[in-house]
């Protein structure tokens, strides 16, 4: 189904469809078990209520996935067994997928009259309007002023138009939209949990009556004399269980 060709405009932009792809893969647990491409195509069709060709246009589904979500997924197998695995870092990505604010502004803010817009395509993103037309390079790409939607559109319409312009610009320049998304937030949950657990254990130990007795005993011996003494495990156990 994903190999069918359509001349019609896709019903959604790559960011919207990319968000749906990530959500489907999350729901199906595709971090641990990759989801077959055919099953993913069926889920997309059901979610958007359209044939797949109306959702992704004239590209193969595998090519569209690479374009829309890039390194957030990987592929396994080939032919009819081709499957998509969700990378672990993709679980930290904002939902729905959202473009970096500076990158978004490059397609939202009107170009100064008589100037050309140049965008630095590597982080940290930045753009400028200059009187001289920029030459595309590995660092710099131009943005045509006709890709900036009219400012008088209402917000939903303008946001949709901006996303469409980004798709067009990326296709024309051989770039991947997902490279310009907000960076995933740092996963601090494990570290926070470990620190909290350590603090709880420390509190339980220091508040334990037996621990207080053990600490008091150690403090009663002068520091210069401590190396001359030792406690048996039986005595330590007795103190901790007072």
Buried (B, 14 or more C-beta within 10 A) or exposed (E): EBEEEBEEEBBBBBBBBBBBBBBBBBEBEBBEEBBBBBEBBBBBBEBBEBBBBBBBBEBBBBEBBBBBBBEBBEBEEEEEEBBBBBBEEBBEBEEEBEBBEBBBBBBBEEBEEEBBBBBBBEEEBEBBBEEEEBEEEEEBBBBEBEBBBEEEEEEEEBBBBBBBBBBBBBEEEEBBBBBBBBEEEEEEEEEEEEEEEEEEEEEEBEEBEBBBBBBEBEEEEEEEEEEEEEEEEEEEEBBBEE
